[in-house]
């Protein structure tokens, strides 16, 4: 995979997390949010600033996949939470990161485990300065061990 395509995948992952968060807090439907991102958030210009290119098909697959398979994704995450913790208690941004990462680890065997985990840990670092990136790393590593041999 070329460096450019890897970068487009990274942009798609970040956008998927943002889209999942947006859907949760606004109640917007998956197709409306996917369309908004595809039409307005990739590749163009805003006030003279160029927007990053994304692997748009990968972005749409991640967002739609999390929504379509949310029960299984949430169950995979819940198995990795401390006793007594529920997914609903976790910050919405962190939940979106975990859902996208869990979907990729459970439904995209072509993506190397280390790549998926590292990408979502980096996304967590862009939103959180505390222990959350370490939590994302541990949870996704556990999910990978549960679902990949």
C-alpha positions as CSV (number, residue, x, y, z in Angstrom):
1,X,0.0,0.0,0.0
2,X,1.5,3.4,-1.0
3,X,2.2,6.1,1.6
4,X,-0.5,8.2,0.0
5,X,-3.1,5.5,0.3
6,X,-2.0,4.9,3.9
7,X,-2.5,8.6,4.6
8,X,-6.0,8.5,3.0
9,X,-6.9,5.5,5.2
10,X,-5.8,7.5,8.3
11,X,-7.9,10.4,7.3
12,X,-10.9,8.0,6.7
13,X,-10.5,6.5,10.2
14,X,-10.4,9.9,11.8
15,X,-13.4,11.0,9.8
16,X,-15.3,7.8,10.7
17,X,-14.8,8.5,14.4
18,X,-16.0,12.1,13.9
19,X,-19.0,10.8,11.9
20,X,-19.9,8.2,14.6
21,X,-19.7,10.9,17.3
22,X,-21.8,13.3,15.2
23,X,-24.5,10.6,14.7
24,X,-24.6,9.8,18.4
25,X,-24.9,13.4,19.6
26,X,-27.2,14.7,16.9
27,X,-29.3,11.6,16.2
28,X,-28.7,12.0,12.5
29,X,-28.9,8.9,10.3
30,X,-26.0,7.0,8.9
31,X,-26.7,7.8,5.2
32,X,-27.1,11.6,5.9
33,X,-23.9,11.8,7.8
34,X,-21.9,9.7,5.3
35,X,-23.3,11.9,2.5
36,X,-22.3,15.1,4.4
37,X,-18.8,13.9,4.8
38,X,-18.4,12.7,1.2
39,X,-19.9,16.0,-0.2
40,X,-18.3,18.5,2.1
41,X,-15.4,17.2,4.2
42,X,-12.9,15.5,1.9
43,X,-10.6,17.0,-0.7
44,X,-12.1,20.5,-1.2
45,X,-11.2,23.9,0.2
46,X,-12.6,25.8,3.1
47,X,-11.6,29.5,3.3
48,X,-8.4,28.7,1.3
49,X,-7.4,25.7,3.4
50,X,-7.2,22.4,1.5
51,X,-9.1,19.6,3.1
52,X,-7.3,16.2,3.3
53,X,-8.0,13.5,0.8
54,X,-9.6,10.3,2.3
55,X,-10.2,6.8,1.2
56,X,-13.9,7.6,0.8
57,X,-15.0,4.0,0.3
58,X,-13.2,2.8,3.4
59,X,-14.7,5.7,5.4
60,X,-18.2,4.8,4.3
61,X,-17.6,1.1,5.0
62,X,-16.4,1.9,8.5
63,X,-19.3,4.1,9.4
64,X,-22.0,1.9,7.9
65,X,-20.3,-1.2,9.2
66,X,-20.3,0.0,12.8
67,X,-24.0,1.0,12.6
68,X,-25.0,-2.3,10.9
69,X,-23.0,-4.4,13.3
70,X,-23.3,-2.3,16.4
71,X,-24.6,-5.1,18.7
72,X,-21.6,-7.3,17.9
73,X,-19.2,-4.4,18.1
74,X,-20.5,-3.1,21.4
75,X,-20.4,-6.7,22.8
76,X,-16.7,-7.0,21.8
77,X,-15.9,-3.7,23.6
78,X,-18.0,-4.5,26.7
79,X,-16.1,-7.8,27.2
80,X,-13.0,-5.6,27.6
81,X,-14.4,-3.1,30.1
82,X,-13.7,-3.3,33.8
83,X,-16.2,-5.2,35.9
84,X,-19.2,-3.0,36.6
85,X,-18.5,-0.6,33.7
86,X,-21.0,-0.1,30.9
87,X,-20.2,1.3,27.4
88,X,-22.7,4.1,28.0
89,X,-20.6,5.4,30.9
90,X,-17.7,6.1,28.5
91,X,-17.2,9.5,26.9
92,X,-18.9,9.7,23.4
93,X,-15.7,10.4,21.6
94,X,-13.9,7.5,23.2
95,X,-16.9,5.3,22.4
96,X,-16.7,6.3,18.7
97,X,-13.0,5.5,18.7
98,X,-13.5,2.1,20.3
99,X,-16.4,1.2,18.0
100,X,-14.5,2.1,14.8
101,X,-11.4,0.2,16.0
102,X,-13.5,-2.8,17.2
103,X,-15.3,-3.0,13.8
104,X,-12.0,-2.9,11.9
105,X,-10.5,-5.6,14.2
106,X,-13.5,-7.9,14.0
107,X,-14.6,-7.4,10.4
108,X,-11.6,-6.4,8.4
109,X,-9.0,-9.3,8.7
110,X,-7.0,-7.8,5.8
111,X,-6.0,-4.8,8.0
112,X,-3.0,-5.8,10.2
113,X,-3.8,-5.8,13.9
114,X,-0.9,-3.5,14.7
115,X,-1.9,-0.9,12.1
116,X,-5.5,-0.7,13.3
117,X,-4.5,-0.4,17.0
118,X,-1.8,2.2,16.3
119,X,-4.2,4.3,14.2
120,X,-6.9,4.4,16.8
121,X,-4.4,5.1,19.6
122,X,-3.1,8.1,17.6
123,X,-6.7,9.3,17.1
124,X,-7.3,9.0,20.8
125,X,-4.1,11.1,21.4
126,X,-5.6,13.8,19.2
127,X,-8.6,14.1,21.5
128,X,-7.3,13.1,25.0
129,X,-4.2,13.9,27.0
130,X,-4.9,11.6,29.9
131,X,-5.1,7.8,30.2
132,X,-7.6,7.3,27.4
133,X,-5.0,6.4,24.6
134,X,-3.7,3.7,26.9
135,X,-7.2,2.5,27.5
136,X,-7.9,2.4,23.8
137,X,-4.6,0.4,23.3
138,X,-5.5,-2.1,25.9
139,X,-9.1,-2.5,24.9
140,X,-8.4,-2.9,21.2
141,X,-5.5,-5.3,21.9
142,X,-7.9,-7.4,23.9
143,X,-10.5,-7.3,21.2
144,X,-7.8,-8.4,18.6
145,X,-6.9,-11.3,20.9
146,X,-10.5,-12.3,21.2
147,X,-11.2,-12.2,17.4
148,X,-7.9,-12.9,15.6
149,X,-5.7,-15.9,15.9
